[in-house]
Amino acid sequence: MGAWFSGFTTPEIGTSKRGSRQWSPNLGDVPEGCAALILTHLDPPQICKLAALNRAFRGASSADFVWESKLPLNYKYLIDKVLDGVAVNLSKKEIYARLCRPTLFDRGTKVIWLEKRTGDVCLSISAKALAITGIDDRRYWNHIPTEESRFHSVAYLQQIWWFEVDGEVELCFPKGTYSLFFRIQLGRASKRFGRRVCNQEHIHGWNIKPVQFQLSTSDGQRTVSQCFLGEPGNWIHYHAGDFVVENPHSPTKVKFSMIQIDCTHTKGGLCLDSVLVYPSSLAKGLNR
């Protein structure tokens, strides 16, 4: 397409047989309808950049059919689910922008947004939306405030024998493959003299036996995996499993858990922030 564009970007002067000067076509001569068709083949950031070229592309960049091609097929469900229908009178471009903005729902315990470049759905579930063994006993767990979580607090484990975290989510996910992660940090981070420090005093027990992750869906998919927790002081996304959505108009219920129930030893010093559901094609960069 670059060669096609090059013929329009630089006006050239030619001479006719009669000696009159003629201008060759340039990018400003592209009809707005043709410009809109071009934009449907680009991703949203590219569309926004081309909108600055001229009036035709600026007008085309607001066309509903351009942005509807970037929205998930079930975007109307997402509007009703997380925007309470307030986007009904918005243009498709405005709807795309609103859905790309992280939006709290389910009493503020979940956040959903579209990945700006691809339009894929991402979901984050707060620790407060999870069933955590012993969470009501402050000898074991506490919810502590932090600026390092989009929910502004995390669940901190000081010490426990039986570690188990369970959760579930039901949503009409767009068609595709999704990965589920637990966002965890060993140690408790804080600020001291403007610098981030991590208290590792209570970290113990995670190097003796691995943690087990389980994931299952309402249509029969199931995965089980194990790993040791490490890298104290860093937020790590631990991969619990993948699931595939074929029908975007039917709710998929996903159940997941993280357990370490070997009661021969205690474990502690862990911060649990959230569970993240992310398109598998984009998940590789999460821990970078």
Secondary structure, 3 states (H helix, E strand, C coil): CHHHHHHHHCCCEEECCCCCEEECCCHHHCCHHHHHHHHCCCCHHHHHHHCCCCHHHHHHCCCHHHHHCCCCCCHHHHHHHHCCCCCCCCCHHHHHHHHHCCEEECCCCEEEEECCCCCCEEEEEEHHHCEECCCCCCCCEEEEECCCCCCCEEEEECCECCEEEEEEEEECCCCEEEEEEEEEEECEEEEECCEEEEECCCCECCCCCCEEEEEEECCCCEEEEEECCCCCCCCEEEEEEEEEECCCCCCEEEEEEEEECCCCCCEECEEEEEEEEEEHHHHHHCCC
